[in-house]
Amino acid sequence: MANNQKLKDNYQESIKPFQPKPSYVANCLKAFLVGGIICTLGQAIQNFYIAFFDFNEKNSR
């Protein structure tokens, strides 16, 4: 059992240099943009209902 764990650890260490590094800055930027698009879409739907169906802001939430 201990030999099996040692083999797994050795394998993980040997493949570490070949694994791609995560791009934190690019991922944060993508998450920010996607979140902004979702919020903008929600606000557009809310404004549409307020303008065309005579909802007020309290009823449209």
HELIX and SHEET records of a PDB file:
HELIX    1   1 ALA A    2  ILE A   15  1                                  14    
HELIX    2   2 LYS A   16  PHE A   18  5                                   3    
HELIX    3   3 TYR A   24  PHE A   52  1                                  29    
END                                                                             
